[in-house]
Amino acid sequence: MKFQNVAEAFNFYRAQSVEAMQQRAQQIKAEIDTNAEADIDALNIELKGIAQAKANAESRSEARKALKLFEGSGEAGKTFERDTVLESPEYRSAFLKTMLNQRLNDAETRAFNMAVEMRNDAYNTTSNSGAVLPSTMLNEILKKARTQGGLLGECRSFNVPTGISIPIATPSTKAAWHTEAAAVDSENVTLNSVTFSGFELLKVFSISEKVRRMSISAFEAYLSDELRDSVMETLDYSIVNGSGSGEATGLENGITWATTGTGKNTVEVAAATDLTYGDVIKVVAMLKRGYAQGAKWAMNNATLYNYFYTLADDTGRPLFIADLKNESIGKILGYDIVIDDNIADGVAYLGNFSKYYGFNLPEGITIESSRESSFKRGVIDYRAMAIADAKPLIAEAFVKLNKKQS
């Protein structure tokens, strides 16, 4: 088909698909390359019309995508489910805008109000800017906390209501060979259970009023770092040293450590005595086989290099094997090592933390802002609060080495 001008070609092709335009452009190119008698002027007019029609189609497509951002922003627009509202992009945006005292659109307002109403039973506040941390931010904080080392990255996480007894599976006895037609007594399985309490973790931090000029992404990054470094750091400390009174129960206080008797689970080395290869073997021997699968050592950096690094057996084979290939710390007698500076010098735990030590965050982290308490100083106070607990799930899943300090 021959067109008199570019406008005529544009009007012809604008109703066609982009794929059809591209196909015709390829045909024109082939004709120009192979046909010496082709009408070059007419073909150039057609090509220019195709190019304009293609650009027009792409612009209309981008406009449709942009318009989708505004769909559902009215009262009759997008609806939210109570179970998933914390995961929605609208709630995340509403949460950060509220913290920055910025205006919300209709969809963000509905998402924010639903989330606050849903959590009213758990958190009662007179502030209209109190809200639960969005799921995406909480998951990111937990992910970063886990990748920074320490026992928090190894322990089992729960998200269950406080006061509920949770059954915990333990290694069961193996099957037995059976004589044909003989009766077999059923095994009475004893279930272990754990009940998490609800202790408050609280952190208050203040930032300048100029935070209102920060971008949402910058404020989100700042808030995530602040919460990870404060709330999660406290929880990590409690995993080791928590007393269980008004706070989480740590390994040190949640298990009865004994050096003698049937409940022996500790090897103790006197301050004046050097740690030996045999002492470490004794620790491993105390851990029951069912709990040994997936077990890891936990100690601080000083303990690893002051006591374990130079140990070797009678043949000179080192106890500690550095893992340079996988860029991890290494192994001791085949068990991976977790470095946690909250553990005391000379103390090392061996156990399956991923199964038998747990922490619980039933309601995530609540953030509230206030401009009243620091009115004269021109700063905004932010309060982060979490209902949390942590404790050993099965005491016999852990053993301990204690090299006393002088």
C-alpha positions as a Markdown table, in Angstrom:
| # | Residue | x | y | z |
|---|---|---|---|---|
| 1 | Met | 0.0 | 0.0 | 0.0 |
| 2 | Lys | 1.4 | 3.4 | -1.0 |
| 3 | Phe | 0.9 | 6.4 | 1.3 |
| 4 | Gln | 0.9 | 10.0 | 0.1 |
| 5 | Asn | 2.2 | 11.5 | 3.3 |
| 6 | Val | 3.4 | 10.5 | 6.9 |
| 7 | Ala | 0.0 | 11.4 | 8.5 |
| 8 | Glu | -1.8 | 9.0 | 6.2 |
| 9 | Ala | 0.6 | 6.2 | 7.1 |
| 10 | Phe | 0.3 | 7.1 | 10.8 |
| 11 | Asn | -3.5 | 6.9 | 10.7 |
| 12 | Phe | -3.3 | 3.5 | 9.0 |
| 13 | Tyr | -0.9 | 1.9 | 11.5 |
| 14 | Arg | -2.0 | 3.4 | 14.8 |
| 15 | Ala | -4.8 | 0.9 | 15.1 |
| 16 | Gln | -2.5 | -2.1 | 14.6 |
| 17 | Ser | -0.4 | -3.9 | 17.2 |
| 18 | Val | 3.2 | -3.0 | 17.8 |
| 19 | Glu | 4.2 | -6.5 | 16.7 |
| 20 | Ala | 2.5 | -5.9 | 13.3 |
| 21 | Met | 4.3 | -2.6 | 12.9 |
| 22 | Gln | 7.6 | -4.2 | 13.7 |
| 23 | Gln | 6.9 | -7.0 | 11.2 |
| 24 | Arg | 6.1 | -4.5 | 8.4 |
| 25 | Ala | 9.2 | -2.4 | 9.2 |
| 26 | Gln | 11.3 | -5.5 | 8.7 |
| 27 | Gln | 9.7 | -6.2 | 5.4 |
| 28 | Ile | 10.4 | -2.6 | 4.2 |
| 29 | Lys | 14.0 | -3.0 | 5.3 |
| 30 | Ala | 14.4 | -6.2 | 3.3 |
| 31 | Glu | 12.8 | -4.7 | 0.2 |
| 32 | Ile | 15.2 | -1.7 | 0.4 |
| 33 | Asp | 18.2 | -4.0 | 0.7 |
| 34 | Thr | 17.2 | -6.5 | -2.0 |
| 35 | Asn | 15.1 | -4.5 | -4.6 |
| 36 | Ala | 17.1 | -2.1 | -6.6 |
| 37 | Glu | 13.9 | -0.7 | -8.2 |
| 38 | Ala | 12.1 | -0.1 | -4.9 |
| 39 | Asp | 10.3 | 3.3 | -4.4 |
| 40 | Ile | 12.6 | 4.6 | -1.6 |
| 41 | Asp | 10.6 | 7.8 | -1.1 |
| 42 | Ala | 7.3 | 6.0 | -0.6 |
| 43 | Leu | 8.9 | 3.4 | 1.7 |
| 44 | Asn | 10.5 | 6.2 | 3.8 |
| 45 | Ile | 7.1 | 7.9 | 4.2 |
| 46 | Glu | 5.6 | 4.6 | 5.4 |
| 47 | Leu | 8.5 | 3.9 | 7.8 |
| 48 | Lys | 8.1 | 7.4 | 9.4 |
| 49 | Gly | 4.4 | 6.7 | 9.8 |
| 50 | Ile | 5.1 | 3.4 | 11.4 |
| 51 | Ala | 7.7 | 4.9 | 13.8 |
| 52 | Gln | 5.2 | 7.6 | 14.9 |
| 53 | Ala | 2.4 | 5.0 | 15.4 |
| 54 | Lys | 4.7 | 2.8 | 17.4 |
| 55 | Ala | 5.8 | 5.7 | 19.7 |
| 56 | Asn | 2.2 | 6.6 | 20.2 |
| 57 | Ala | 1.2 | 3.1 | 21.1 |
| 58 | Glu | 4.1 | 2.8 | 23.7 |
| 59 | Ser | 3.1 | 6.2 | 25.2 |
| 60 | Arg | -0.5 | 5.1 | 25.6 |
| 61 | Ser | 0.7 | 1.9 | 27.3 |
| 62 | Glu | 2.8 | 3.8 | 29.8 |
| 63 | Ala | -0.1 | 6.1 | 30.5 |
| 64 | Arg | -2.3 | 3.1 | 31.3 |
| 65 | Lys | 0.3 | 1.8 | 33.7 |
| 66 | Ala | 0.5 | 5.1 | 35.5 |
| 67 | Leu | -3.3 | 5.3 | 35.8 |
| 68 | Lys | -3.3 | 2.0 | 37.6 |
| 69 | Leu | -1.5 | 3.6 | 40.5 |
| 70 | Phe | -4.6 | 5.7 | 41.1 |
| 71 | Glu | -7.1 | 3.0 | 40.7 |
| 72 | Gly | -8.8 | 2.1 | 44.0 |
| 73 | Ser | -7.8 | 5.2 | 45.8 |
| 74 | Gly | -11.4 | 6.3 | 46.4 |
| 75 | Glu | -13.8 | 5.0 | 49.0 |
| 76 | Ala | -15.2 | 2.5 | 46.7 |
| 77 | Gly | -11.7 | 1.4 | 45.6 |
| 78 | Lys | -9.2 | -1.2 | 46.9 |
| 79 | Thr | -10.2 | -3.2 | 49.9 |
| 80 | Phe | -7.9 | -4.9 | 52.4 |
| 81 | Glu | -8.1 | -8.2 | 54.4 |
| 82 | Arg | -7.3 | -8.1 | 58.1 |
| 83 | Asp | -4.9 | -11.0 | 57.9 |
| 84 | Thr | -2.8 | -9.5 | 55.1 |
| 85 | Val | -3.1 | -5.7 | 55.6 |
| 86 | Leu | 0.3 | -5.4 | 57.3 |
| 87 | Glu | 1.8 | -6.9 | 54.2 |
| 88 | Ser | 0.2 | -4.4 | 51.7 |
| 89 | Pro | 2.3 | -1.7 | 50.0 |
| 90 | Glu | -0.4 | 0.8 | 51.0 |
| 91 | Tyr | 0.0 | 0.1 | 54.7 |
| 92 | Arg | 3.8 | 0.3 | 54.5 |
| 93 | Ser | 3.5 | 3.7 | 52.8 |
| 94 | Ala | 0.9 | 4.8 | 55.3 |
| 95 | Phe | 3.0 | 3.8 | 58.2 |
| 96 | Leu | 6.1 | 5.7 | 57.1 |
| 97 | Lys | 4.1 | 8.8 | 56.0 |
| 98 | Thr | 2.3 | 8.8 | 59.4 |
| 99 | Met | 5.7 | 8.7 | 61.2 |
| 100 | Leu | 6.8 | 11.7 | 59.0 |
| 101 | Asn | 3.4 | 13.5 | 59.5 |
| 102 | Gln | 2.7 | 13.5 | 55.8 |
| 103 | Arg | -0.7 | 13.3 | 54.2 |
| 104 | Leu | -2.2 | 9.9 | 53.3 |
| 105 | Asn | -4.3 | 9.1 | 50.3 |
| 106 | Asp | -7.7 | 7.3 | 50.7 |
| 107 | Ala | -6.3 | 3.8 | 50.2 |
| 108 | Glu | -3.4 | 4.4 | 52.7 |
| 109 | Thr | -5.9 | 5.8 | 55.2 |
| 110 | Arg | -8.1 | 2.7 | 55.0 |
| 111 | Ala | -5.2 | 0.3 | 55.3 |
| 112 | Phe | -3.7 | 2.2 | 58.3 |
| 113 | Asn | -7.0 | 2.5 | 60.2 |
| 114 | Met | -7.7 | -1.3 | 59.7 |
| 115 | Ala | -4.2 | -2.2 | 61.0 |
| 116 | Val | -4.5 | 0.1 | 64.1 |
| 117 | Glu | -8.0 | -1.2 | 64.8 |
| 118 | Met | -6.8 | -4.8 | 64.4 |
| 119 | Arg | -4.1 | -4.2 | 67.0 |
| 120 | Asn | -6.2 | -2.3 | 69.5 |
| 121 | Asp | -6.6 | -5.3 | 71.8 |
| 122 | Ala | -2.9 | -5.8 | 72.0 |
| 123 | Tyr | -1.7 | -2.1 | 72.2 |
| 124 | Asn | -3.8 | 0.6 | 73.7 |
| 125 | Thr | -2.7 | 4.1 | 72.9 |
| 126 | Thr | -4.0 | 7.7 | 72.9 |
| 127 | Ser | -1.7 | 8.6 | 70.0 |
| 128 | Asn | -3.1 | 8.6 | 66.5 |
| 129 | Ser | 0.3 | 7.8 | 65.1 |
| 130 | Gly | 0.9 | 4.5 | 66.8 |
| 131 | Ala | 1.1 | 1.6 | 64.4 |
| 132 | Val | 2.6 | -1.9 | 64.0 |
| 133 | Leu | 5.7 | -2.2 | 61.9 |
| 134 | Pro | 4.8 | -3.4 | 58.4 |
| 135 | Ser | 5.5 | -7.0 | 57.7 |
| 136 | Thr | 8.1 | -6.2 | 55.0 |
| 137 | Met | 10.1 | -4.0 | 57.3 |
| 138 | Leu | 9.9 | -6.5 | 60.2 |
| 139 | Asn | 11.1 | -9.3 | 58.0 |
| 140 | Glu | 13.9 | -7.1 | 56.7 |
| 141 | Ile | 15.0 | -6.3 | 60.2 |
| 142 | Leu | 15.0 | -9.9 | 61.2 |
| 143 | Lys | 16.8 | -10.9 | 58.1 |
| 144 | Lys | 19.6 | -8.3 | 58.7 |
| 145 | Ala | 19.8 | -9.3 | 62.4 |
| 146 | Arg | 20.3 | -12.9 | 61.3 |
| 147 | Thr | 23.0 | -12.1 | 58.8 |
| 148 | Gln | 25.0 | -10.1 | 61.3 |
| 149 | Gly | 25.9 | -13.2 | 63.3 |
| 150 | Gly | 25.1 | -14.2 | 66.8 |
| 151 | Leu | 22.6 | -16.7 | 68.2 |
| 152 | Leu | 19.6 | -14.7 | 67.1 |
| 153 | Gly | 20.4 | -15.8 | 63.5 |
| 154 | Glu | 20.4 | -19.5 | 64.6 |
| 155 | Cys | 17.4 | -19.7 | 66.9 |
| 156 | Arg | 13.9 | -20.9 | 66.0 |
| 157 | Ser | 11.4 | -18.0 | 65.6 |
| 158 | Phe | 7.7 | -18.1 | 66.6 |
| 159 | Asn | 4.8 | -15.8 | 66.0 |
| 160 | Val | 2.2 | -17.2 | 68.3 |
| 161 | Pro | -0.1 | -15.7 | 71.1 |
| 162 | Thr | 1.4 | -15.6 | 74.5 |
| 163 | Gly | 0.2 | -18.1 | 77.2 |
| 164 | Ile | -0.4 | -20.9 | 74.7 |
| 165 | Ser | 1.3 | -24.3 | 75.2 |
| 166 | Ile | 3.1 | -25.3 | 72.1 |
| 167 | Pro | 4.1 | -29.0 | 71.6 |
| 168 | Ile | 7.8 | -29.6 | 70.8 |
| 169 | Ala | 8.9 | -32.8 | 69.1 |
| 170 | Thr | 11.9 | -34.7 | 70.5 |
| 171 | Pro | 13.9 | -37.6 | 69.0 |
| 172 | Ser | 11.8 | -40.8 | 69.4 |
| 173 | Thr | 13.0 | -44.4 | 69.8 |
| 174 | Lys | 13.8 | -46.4 | 66.7 |
| 175 | Ala | 11.7 | -49.1 | 65.3 |
| 176 | Ala | 12.4 | -52.8 | 66.3 |
| 177 | Trp | 12.5 | -56.0 | 64.3 |
| 178 | His | 9.2 | -57.8 | 64.5 |
| 179 | Thr | 8.5 | -61.5 | 64.9 |
| 180 | Glu | 5.7 | -62.5 | 62.5 |
| 181 | Ala | 2.2 | -62.5 | 64.0 |
| 182 | Ala | 3.6 | -61.4 | 67.4 |
| 183 | Ala | 1.8 | -58.6 | 69.3 |
| 184 | Val | 3.6 | -55.3 | 69.5 |
| 185 | Asp | 2.8 | -52.8 | 72.3 |
| 186 | Ser | 2.3 | -49.3 | 71.2 |
| 187 | Glu | 4.7 | -46.6 | 72.4 |
| 188 | Asn | 3.3 | -43.9 | 74.7 |
| 189 | Val | 4.9 | -40.8 | 73.2 |
| 190 | Thr | 5.6 | -38.1 | 75.8 |
| 191 | Leu | 5.3 | -34.6 | 74.2 |
| 192 | Asn | 7.3 | -31.7 | 75.5 |
| 193 | Ser | 5.7 | -28.3 | 75.4 |
| 194 | Val | 6.7 | -24.7 | 75.9 |
| 195 | Thr | 4.6 | -21.6 | 76.9 |
| 196 | Phe | 5.9 | -18.2 | 75.9 |
| 197 | Ser | 5.2 | -15.3 | 78.2 |
| 198 | Gly | 4.7 | -11.7 | 77.2 |
| 199 | Phe | 7.5 | -9.4 | 78.2 |
| 200 | Glu | 7.9 | -5.8 | 76.9 |
| 201 | Leu | 10.9 | -4.6 | 75.0 |
| 202 | Leu | 11.0 | -0.8 | 74.9 |
| 203 | Lys | 13.2 | 1.6 | 73.1 |
| 204 | Val | 12.7 | 5.4 | 72.9 |
| 205 | Phe | 14.8 | 7.5 | 70.5 |
| 206 | Ser | 14.6 | 11.1 | 69.4 |
| 207 | Ile | 15.4 | 12.7 | 66.1 |
| 208 | Ser | 15.3 | 16.3 | 64.8 |
| 209 | Glu | 12.1 | 17.9 | 63.4 |
| 210 | Lys | 13.9 | 18.1 | 60.1 |
| 211 | Val | 13.2 | 14.4 | 59.7 |
| 212 | Arg | 10.0 | 15.5 | 58.1 |
| 213 | Arg | 12.0 | 16.5 | 55.1 |
| 214 | Met | 13.5 | 13.1 | 54.7 |
| 215 | Ser | 12.4 | 10.9 | 51.9 |
| 216 | Ile | 10.3 | 7.8 | 52.8 |
| 217 | Ser | 13.0 | 5.4 | 51.7 |
| 218 | Ala | 15.7 | 7.2 | 53.7 |
| 219 | Phe | 13.5 | 7.2 | 56.8 |
| 220 | Glu | 12.7 | 3.6 | 56.3 |
| 221 | Ala | 16.4 | 2.7 | 56.2 |
| 222 | Tyr | 17.1 | 4.8 | 59.3 |
| 223 | Leu | 14.2 | 3.3 | 61.3 |
| 224 | Ser | 15.2 | -0.3 | 60.3 |
| 225 | Asp | 18.8 | 0.2 | 61.4 |
| 226 | Glu | 17.7 | 1.8 | 64.7 |
| 227 | Leu | 15.3 | -1.0 | 65.5 |
| 228 | Arg | 17.7 | -3.7 | 64.5 |
| 229 | Asp | 20.5 | -2.2 | 66.6 |
| 230 | Ser | 18.4 | -1.7 | 69.7 |
| 231 | Val | 15.4 | -4.1 | 70.0 |
| 232 | Met | 17.1 | -7.0 | 68.2 |
| 233 | Glu | 20.4 | -6.5 | 70.0 |
| 234 | Thr | 18.6 | -6.7 | 73.4 |
| 235 | Leu | 16.8 | -9.9 | 72.3 |
| 236 | Asp | 20.1 | -11.4 | 71.2 |
| 237 | Tyr | 21.7 | -10.6 | 74.6 |
| 238 | Ser | 18.8 | -12.2 | 76.4 |
| 239 | Ile | 19.1 | -15.5 | 74.4 |
| 240 | Val | 22.4 | -16.0 | 76.4 |
| 241 | Asn | 22.0 | -14.1 | 79.6 |
| 242 | Gly | 18.3 | -13.5 | 80.2 |
| 243 | Ser | 17.2 | -14.1 | 83.7 |
| 244 | Gly | 13.6 | -15.2 | 83.0 |
| 245 | Ser | 12.3 | -12.6 | 85.5 |
| 246 | Gly | 10.6 | -9.8 | 83.6 |
| 247 | Glu | 12.6 | -10.7 | 80.6 |
| 248 | Ala | 13.4 | -13.7 | 78.3 |
| 249 | Thr | 15.1 | -16.8 | 79.7 |
| 250 | Gly | 18.6 | -17.3 | 78.4 |
| 251 | Leu | 20.8 | -20.4 | 78.0 |
| 252 | Glu | 22.8 | -19.6 | 81.1 |
| 253 | Asn | 19.8 | -19.3 | 83.4 |
| 254 | Gly | 17.2 | -21.4 | 81.6 |
| 255 | Ile | 19.1 | -24.7 | 82.0 |
| 256 | Thr | 20.4 | -26.4 | 85.2 |
| 257 | Trp | 24.0 | -26.9 | 84.4 |
| 258 | Ala | 25.5 | -29.9 | 86.3 |
| 259 | Thr | 29.0 | -31.3 | 86.3 |
| 260 | Thr | 28.2 | -34.6 | 88.1 |
| 261 | Gly | 25.3 | -37.1 | 88.4 |
| 262 | Thr | 22.8 | -38.5 | 85.9 |
| 263 | Gly | 21.9 | -35.0 | 84.7 |
| 264 | Lys | 25.5 | -34.1 | 83.9 |
| 265 | Asn | 25.7 | -31.7 | 81.0 |
| 266 | Thr | 28.8 | -29.6 | 81.8 |
| 267 | Val | 32.5 | -30.1 | 81.5 |
| 268 | Glu | 34.3 | -27.7 | 83.8 |
| 269 | Val | 38.0 | -26.9 | 83.6 |
| 270 | Ala | 39.7 | -25.1 | 86.5 |
| 271 | Ala | 41.3 | -21.7 | 85.9 |
| 272 | Ala | 44.8 | -23.1 | 86.6 |
| 273 | Thr | 44.4 | -26.0 | 84.2 |
| 274 | Asp | 44.8 | -25.8 | 80.4 |
| 275 | Leu | 41.9 | -26.8 | 78.2 |
| 276 | Thr | 42.7 | -30.1 | 76.4 |
| 277 | Tyr | 41.5 | -32.0 | 73.4 |
| 278 | Gly | 40.0 | -34.6 | 75.7 |
| 279 | Asp | 37.8 | -32.0 | 77.5 |
| 280 | Val | 36.2 | -31.0 | 74.2 |
| 281 | Ile | 35.6 | -34.7 | 73.3 |
| 282 | Lys | 33.8 | -35.1 | 76.7 |
| 283 | Val | 31.5 | -32.2 | 75.8 |
| 284 | Val | 30.5 | -33.8 | 72.5 |
| 285 | Ala | 30.0 | -37.2 | 74.1 |
| 286 | Met | 27.4 | -35.7 | 76.5 |
| 287 | Leu | 25.1 | -34.6 | 73.7 |
| 288 | Lys | 22.6 | -37.3 | 72.8 |
| 289 | Arg | 22.7 | -38.5 | 69.2 |
| 290 | Gly | 19.2 | -37.3 | 68.4 |
| 291 | Tyr | 20.1 | -33.7 | 69.3 |
| 292 | Ala | 23.6 | -33.8 | 67.7 |
| 293 | Gln | 22.2 | -33.7 | 64.2 |
| 294 | Gly | 22.2 | -30.0 | 63.2 |
| 295 | Ala | 24.0 | -29.0 | 66.5 |
| 296 | Lys | 26.5 | -26.0 | 66.5 |
| 297 | Trp | 29.1 | -24.6 | 68.9 |
| 298 | Ala | 28.4 | -21.1 | 70.3 |
| 299 | Met | 31.1 | -19.0 | 71.9 |
| 300 | Asn | 32.7 | -15.6 | 71.7 |
| 301 | Asn | 35.6 | -14.7 | 69.5 |
| 302 | Ala | 38.1 | -14.6 | 72.3 |
| 303 | Thr | 37.2 | -18.1 | 73.5 |
| 304 | Leu | 37.6 | -19.5 | 70.0 |
| 305 | Tyr | 41.1 | -18.2 | 69.4 |
| 306 | Asn | 42.4 | -18.3 | 73.0 |
| 307 | Tyr | 41.4 | -21.8 | 73.9 |
| 308 | Phe | 40.3 | -23.8 | 70.8 |
| 309 | Tyr | 42.6 | -22.5 | 68.0 |
| 310 | Thr | 45.8 | -24.2 | 69.2 |
| 311 | Leu | 44.3 | -27.5 | 70.4 |
| 312 | Ala | 45.4 | -30.7 | 68.6 |
| 313 | Asp | 45.2 | -34.4 | 69.1 |
| 314 | Asp | 48.1 | -36.7 | 69.7 |
| 315 | Thr | 48.9 | -36.9 | 66.0 |
| 316 | Gly | 49.0 | -33.1 | 65.7 |
| 317 | Arg | 45.7 | -32.8 | 63.9 |
| 318 | Pro | 44.1 | -29.5 | 64.8 |
| 319 | Leu | 40.8 | -29.4 | 66.6 |
| 320 | Phe | 39.6 | -26.3 | 64.9 |
| 321 | Ile | 39.3 | -26.4 | 61.1 |
| 322 | Ala | 38.9 | -23.1 | 59.4 |
| 323 | Asp | 36.4 | -23.0 | 56.5 |
| 324 | Leu | 38.1 | -20.7 | 54.0 |
| 325 | Lys | 36.2 | -22.2 | 51.0 |
| 326 | Asn | 32.7 | -21.3 | 52.2 |
| 327 | Glu | 33.8 | -18.1 | 53.9 |
| 328 | Ser | 32.4 | -19.3 | 57.2 |
| 329 | Ile | 34.2 | -19.5 | 60.6 |
| 330 | Gly | 34.9 | -23.2 | 60.5 |
| 331 | Lys | 34.2 | -26.4 | 62.5 |
| 332 | Ile | 35.2 | -28.0 | 65.7 |
| 333 | Leu | 34.9 | -31.8 | 65.5 |
| 334 | Gly | 32.6 | -31.5 | 62.6 |
| 335 | Tyr | 30.2 | -29.0 | 64.2 |
| 336 | Asp | 29.8 | -25.4 | 62.8 |
| 337 | Ile | 30.7 | -22.5 | 65.0 |
| 338 | Val | 28.5 | -19.5 | 65.9 |
| 339 | Ile | 30.3 | -16.4 | 67.3 |
| 340 | Asp | 28.3 | -14.4 | 69.8 |
| 341 | Asp | 30.0 | -11.8 | 71.9 |
| 342 | Asn | 27.2 | -12.0 | 74.5 |
| 343 | Ile | 28.7 | -15.3 | 75.7 |
| 344 | Ala | 31.2 | -15.1 | 78.6 |
| 345 | Asp | 34.9 | -15.7 | 78.1 |
| 346 | Gly | 35.8 | -19.4 | 78.4 |
| 347 | Val | 32.2 | -20.6 | 77.9 |
| 348 | Ala | 31.1 | -22.7 | 74.9 |
| 349 | Tyr | 27.7 | -24.2 | 74.3 |
| 350 | Leu | 26.9 | -27.1 | 71.9 |
| 351 | Gly | 23.4 | -27.7 | 70.8 |
| 352 | Asn | 20.7 | -27.6 | 68.1 |
| 353 | Phe | 19.6 | -23.9 | 68.4 |
| 354 | Ser | 17.5 | -24.0 | 65.2 |
| 355 | Lys | 15.1 | -26.6 | 66.7 |
| 356 | Tyr | 15.4 | -26.4 | 70.5 |
| 357 | Tyr | 15.8 | -22.7 | 71.4 |
| 358 | Gly | 13.0 | -20.3 | 70.4 |
| 359 | Phe | 12.0 | -16.7 | 70.5 |
| 360 | Asn | 8.5 | -15.3 | 70.0 |
| 361 | Leu | 7.3 | -12.0 | 68.6 |
| 362 | Pro | 3.5 | -12.4 | 68.6 |
| 363 | Glu | 2.6 | -8.8 | 67.6 |
| 364 | Gly | 5.7 | -7.6 | 65.8 |
| 365 | Ile | 7.0 | -4.2 | 66.8 |
| 366 | Thr | 4.8 | -1.2 | 67.5 |
| 367 | Ile | 6.1 | 2.3 | 66.7 |
| 368 | Glu | 4.6 | 5.5 | 68.2 |
| 369 | Ser | 5.6 | 9.1 | 67.8 |
| 370 | Ser | 5.2 | 12.1 | 70.0 |
| 371 | Arg | 6.0 | 15.8 | 69.6 |
| 372 | Glu | 4.8 | 16.8 | 73.1 |
| 373 | Ser | 7.5 | 15.6 | 75.4 |
| 374 | Ser | 10.3 | 17.3 | 73.5 |
| 375 | Phe | 8.4 | 20.4 | 72.3 |
| 376 | Lys | 11.0 | 22.8 | 73.7 |
| 377 | Arg | 13.9 | 21.0 | 72.0 |
| 378 | Gly | 12.3 | 20.7 | 68.6 |
| 379 | Val | 12.7 | 17.0 | 68.3 |
| 380 | Ile | 10.3 | 14.1 | 67.7 |
| 381 | Asp | 10.3 | 11.1 | 70.1 |
| 382 | Tyr | 9.7 | 7.7 | 68.7 |
| 383 | Arg | 8.9 | 4.7 | 70.9 |
| 384 | Ala | 9.4 | 1.1 | 69.7 |
| 385 | Met | 7.7 | -1.6 | 71.8 |
| 386 | Ala | 7.6 | -5.3 | 71.2 |
| 387 | Ile | 6.0 | -8.1 | 73.2 |
| 388 | Ala | 8.6 | -10.8 | 73.2 |
| 389 | Asp | 9.9 | -13.9 | 75.0 |
| 390 | Ala | 12.7 | -16.4 | 74.4 |
| 391 | Lys | 13.7 | -19.6 | 76.2 |
| 392 | Pro | 15.3 | -23.1 | 75.7 |
| 393 | Leu | 12.6 | -25.5 | 74.4 |
| 394 | Ile | 14.4 | -28.7 | 75.4 |
| 395 | Ala | 17.1 | -28.5 | 78.1 |
| 396 | Glu | 18.8 | -31.7 | 77.2 |
| 397 | Ala | 19.5 | -30.5 | 73.7 |
| 398 | Phe | 22.4 | -28.4 | 75.0 |
| 399 | Val | 25.7 | -29.1 | 76.7 |
| 400 | Lys | 28.3 | -26.7 | 78.0 |
| 401 | Leu | 32.0 | -26.3 | 78.3 |
| 402 | Asn | 33.2 | -23.9 | 81.1 |
| 403 | Lys | 36.8 | -22.9 | 81.2 |
| 404 | Lys | 37.0 | -20.9 | 84.4 |
| 405 | Gln | 38.7 | -17.6 | 84.3 |
| 406 | Ser | 41.5 | -16.6 | 86.8 |
